[in-house]
Amino acid sequence: MRSIWTGSIGFGLVSIPIKLYSAVQEARLDLDMLDSRDHANIKFQRINERTKKEVPYDKIVKGYKYDDDYVILEEADFEAAAPEKTKVIEIENFVDIAAINPMYYETSYYTQPATKKNKAYALLLEALKESGKAGLARFVLRSTESLCIVHPVEKDLVITRIRFQQQIRDQEELQLDDDIQVSKKELDMGLALINQYSEPLDLSKYKDEYHTELRRIIEAKAKGKRPTIKKLKPKKSSGTDLYDQLLSSLKVKKGA
């Protein structure tokens, strides 16, 4: 793997030099955009709106529109905005991992200590495991400030970017009913159904079946065959009474 960021994790007066690596990879198929008339590949060009000519990458700069003109920003300007955050993931406090709403999670990165036998790295890893805590920090990656947590995953310290509070839209924008009454009998049946479907989490059992099936269709079409399309039949509801539906669900699970 190729590192995407080099800096350090800081907590208290302790500094741990690290390298950051992407921990996730896309599983989707790489589909190209083609002209339907001759299947020629469609290319996107960077065109100067004045000259109508293509602009090479090395001539492209970033600018912010200010009044009627642009202020050009260079790499040094981005670093000058927060020099410490471009090089240090500074842990500001420690929080319970369970207290973080999954809505806030974005993407994760593996860390690797920049030096061998780094005792500070090993200490932070073991201390987080023992305490059940995660470090809350901020850092700058690709000219963007990110909030993140530092948490242990097996033998590694993982940096997971999380969203800022202002990025989460207010639920008040939704039209939600708050006066629906659920009877105790229905609630007990719902809890029984949840309990019956509960099992230890094992994500290795779940595969991206959609893209596997899509690849099968691609291979069939490449051989000149017509893929078989599964017809979906709507499931019949076992009545309109919620309690009866829950009871039937329990029986189906027991039968399986």
ABEGO torsion letter per residue (X at the ends): XBBABBBBBBBEABBBBBBBBBABBBABBBBBBBBAAAGBBBBBBBBBAAAGBBBBAAABBBBBBBEABBBBBBAAAAAAABAAAAABBBBABBBBAAABBAAABBBBBBBBBABBGBAAAAAAAAAAAAAGBBBBBBBBBGGBBBBBBBBBBEABBBBBBBBBAAABBBAAABBBBAABBBBAAAAAAAAAAAAAABBBBBAAABBBAAAAAAAAAAAAAAAGBBBBBBBBBBBBBBEABAAAAAAAAAAAAAAX
